[in-house]
């Protein structure tokens, strides 16, 4: 009979094998989606949003079928123009939220746009790249793009802590979310999640439940301090205990 160490090693081998199958299937599905979306976008601008939703749904479906990751969503998913301020723990939510939300415009690091092919599609989808070294200039560019998305009735997806964090961590909120909230005059909705339980930063994905929990909408016009406190509490609603940075 295998001991505890042998059992853990066997489990890791199985997770690695399942992830390899998942990756092969997801890449095989992504190629025709990317190519078909590119052709459709040339003929009908805006088709890229449909392609992104399909790609996201394939990702979620394969994650459930191959990796055993089941997604649950609770709370009111915002419709129309709003700021969605989300916890960021793993790769999982960056793709899953493309279909959970309706064509969100995503605030992300500028260097991600340098990824071949993916960067092109991300720009066409209306992403808002941030170059942190540019300071105020980067913020103004982000707000300009955000206003276009809001005018189209789209949600703005931002990860207000600025990076992926480990479970239980709650670093300070970055100023970008407060600036968008103050200038766009739309509600903000905090989104808590616990995706690191099934898709950790290190190691292989494991079977389980990935939970998305949308909080109550924060109306426009709140002062900065109570707004940031409400966002911080909302995005960390599934974290216990919370270690404040």
C-alpha positions in Angstrom: 0.0 0.0 0.0 1.3 3.4 -0.9 2.1 5.8 2.0 1.1 9.4 2.3 4.0 10.6 0.2 3.3 8.1 -2.5 -0.4 9.0 -2.6 0.5 12.7 -2.9 2.9 12.0 -5.7 0.3 9.8 -7.5 -2.2 12.6 -7.2 0.2 15.1 -8.7 0.9 12.8 -11.6 -2.9 12.4 -12.3 -3.4 16.2 -12.1 -0.5 16.8 -14.5 -1.9 14.2 -16.9 -5.4 15.8 -16.8 -3.9 19.2 -17.3 -2.0 18.0 -20.4 -5.2 16.6 -21.9 -7.0 19.9 -21.0 -4.2 22.0 -22.6 -4.2 19.9 -25.8 -8.0 20.1 -26.2 -8.1 23.8 -25.3 -5.4 24.7 -27.8 -7.0 22.6 -30.5 -10.3 24.4 -29.9 -8.7 27.8 -29.6 -7.0 27.8 -33.0 -10.2 27.6 -35.1 -12.0 30.0 -32.8 -9.2 32.5 -33.2 -9.0 32.1 -37.0 -12.8 32.2 -37.5 -13.1 35.2 -35.2 -10.4 37.1 -37.2 -12.2 36.5 -40.5 -15.5 37.5 -39.0 -14.0 40.6 -37.4 -12.8 41.8 -40.8 -16.3 41.4 -42.3 -18.2 42.6 -39.2 -16.4 44.6 -36.5 -17.6 43.5 -33.1 -17.6 39.8 -34.0 -14.6 39.5 -31.7 -16.8 39.8 -28.7 -18.8 36.8 -29.8 -15.6 34.9 -30.4 -14.3 35.8 -26.9 -17.5 34.5 -25.3 -17.3 31.3 -27.2 -13.6 30.8 -26.3 -14.4 31.5 -22.6 -17.3 29.0 -22.6 -15.1 26.3 -24.2 -12.5 27.0 -21.4 -15.1 26.7 -18.7 -16.6 23.5 -20.3 -13.3 21.8 -20.7 -12.3 22.8 -17.2 -15.4 21.1 -15.9 -15.2 18.0 -18.1 -11.4 17.3 -18.0 -10.2 19.0 -14.8 -13.3 18.6 -12.7 -13.5 22.3 -12.0 -17.1 23.5 -11.6 -17.9 27.2 -11.7 -20.7 28.6 -9.5 -21.9 32.2 -9.7 -24.0 33.9 -7.1 -25.2 37.5 -6.7 -26.5 39.8 -9.4 -24.2 39.8 -12.4 -24.1 43.4 -13.6 -25.7 44.3 -16.9 -24.7 47.3 -18.9 -22.1 49.9 -18.0 -20.5 49.3 -14.6 -17.1 48.9 -13.0 -16.5 45.3 -11.9 -13.7 45.3 -9.3 -12.6 41.7 -8.9 -10.2 39.7 -6.7 -7.4 38.1 -8.8 -6.1 34.8 -7.7 -5.4 32.8 -10.8 -5.5 32.4 -14.6 -9.0 30.9 -14.4 -11.0 34.1 -13.8 -9.2 36.1 -16.6 -10.8 33.8 -19.2 -14.0 32.7 -17.4 -15.1 36.3 -16.9 -15.2 36.9 -20.6 -18.5 35.0 -20.8 -19.8 35.5 -17.2 -19.8 39.2 -18.0 -21.1 40.6 -21.3 -18.0 41.6 -23.3 -16.1 43.3 -20.5 -13.3 45.8 -21.3 -10.4 44.6 -19.2 -7.8 46.7 -17.4 -4.4 44.9 -17.8 -0.7 45.3 -17.8 0.6 46.7 -21.1 3.3 44.0 -21.5 0.5 41.4 -21.9 -0.3 43.0 -25.2 3.0 41.9 -26.5 2.0 38.2 -26.5 1.7 37.2 -30.2 -1.8 36.8 -31.5 -3.4 37.0 -28.1 -2.3 40.6 -27.8 -3.9 41.5 -31.1 -7.2 40.0 -30.1 -7.1 41.6 -26.7 -6.6 45.1 -28.2 -9.4 44.5 -30.6 -11.6 43.4 -27.7 -11.1 46.9 -26.2 -8.6 46.1 -23.4 -7.2 49.0 -21.4 -3.5 48.5 -21.1 -1.7 50.2 -18.1 2.0 51.2 -18.2 2.7 51.9 -14.5 5.8 53.8 -15.3 3.8 56.4 -17.1 1.8 57.4 -14.1 -0.8 60.1 -14.8 -0.5 59.7 -18.5 -1.4 56.0 -18.3 -4.4 56.8 -16.1 -5.7 59.4 -18.6 -5.4 56.9 -21.5 -7.2 54.3 -19.4 -10.0 56.7 -18.7 -10.4 57.6 -22.4 -10.7 54.0 -23.4 -13.1 53.3 -20.4 -15.4 56.1 -21.5 -15.7 54.5 -24.9 -16.6 51.1 -23.4 -19.1 52.7 -21.0 -20.7 54.5 -24.0 -21.2 51.1 -25.6 -22.9 49.8 -22.5 -20.0 47.5 -21.5 -18.7 46.6 -18.1 -15.1 47.6 -17.1 -13.3 44.8 -15.4 -10.4 45.8 -13.2 -8.4 43.9 -10.6 -8.0 46.7 -8.0 -5.2 45.0 -6.1 -3.1 45.1 -9.2 -1.8 41.5 -9.3 -2.6 38.0 -8.4 -2.6 37.3 -4.7 -2.5 34.2 -2.6 -5.6 33.0 -0.7 -6.1 35.1 2.5 -4.0 38.0 1.3 -5.6 41.5 0.9 -3.0 44.0 -0.3 -4.0 47.7 -0.5 -6.3 48.8 -3.3 -4.5 50.6 -6.2 -5.7 54.1 -7.1 -6.9 53.2 -10.6 -10.3 51.8 -9.5 -11.0 54.9 -7.5 -10.1 57.2 -10.5 -12.3 55.2 -12.8 -15.2 55.3 -10.4 -14.9 59.1 -9.8 -14.7 59.9 -13.5 -17.1 57.5 -15.1 -20.2 58.1 -13.0 -21.3 54.4 -13.1 -21.9 51.9 -10.3 -19.2 49.6 -9.1 -19.7 46.0 -8.3 -17.2 44.1 -6.1 -16.5 40.5 -7.1 -15.1 38.0 -4.7 -13.7 34.6 -5.8 -11.6 31.7 -4.6 -10.2 30.3 -7.8 -6.8 29.6 -6.2 -8.4 26.6 -4.5 -8.7 24.9 -7.8 -6.2 26.7 -10.0 -3.2 27.7 -7.8 -0.4 29.9 -8.8 2.0 27.0 -8.4 1.2 23.4 -9.0 -1.5 21.7 -11.1 -5.2 22.6 -11.3 -7.3 20.3 -9.1 -10.9 19.3 -9.1 -13.3 21.4 -7.0 -15.6 24.4 -7.1 -14.5 27.8 -8.3 -16.9 30.4 -6.7 -17.7 33.8 -8.1 -19.7 36.0 -5.7 -20.9 39.4 -7.0 -21.6 41.9 -4.2 -24.1 44.7 -4.0 -23.6 47.5 -6.4 -22.0 50.7 -5.0 -23.8 53.7 -6.4 -21.9 56.5 -8.1 -20.8 59.5 -5.9 -19.3 57.8 -2.9 -16.3 59.5 -1.3 -13.0 57.8 -1.9 -12.3 56.3 1.5 -15.7 54.6 2.0 -15.7 53.5 -1.6 -12.3 51.8 -1.3 -13.2 50.2 2.1 -16.4 48.8 0.5 -14.4 47.4 -2.5 -11.8 45.9 -0.3 -14.5 44.2 1.9 -16.5 43.1 -1.1 -13.7 41.5 -3.1 -12.4 39.7 0.0 -15.8 38.3 1.1 -14.7 34.7 0.4 -11.3 35.1 2.1 -10.7 33.9 5.6 -8.6 35.0 7.3 -7.6 38.2 5.6 -4.0 39.4 5.8 -4.0 43.1 5.1 -0.9 44.3 3.3 
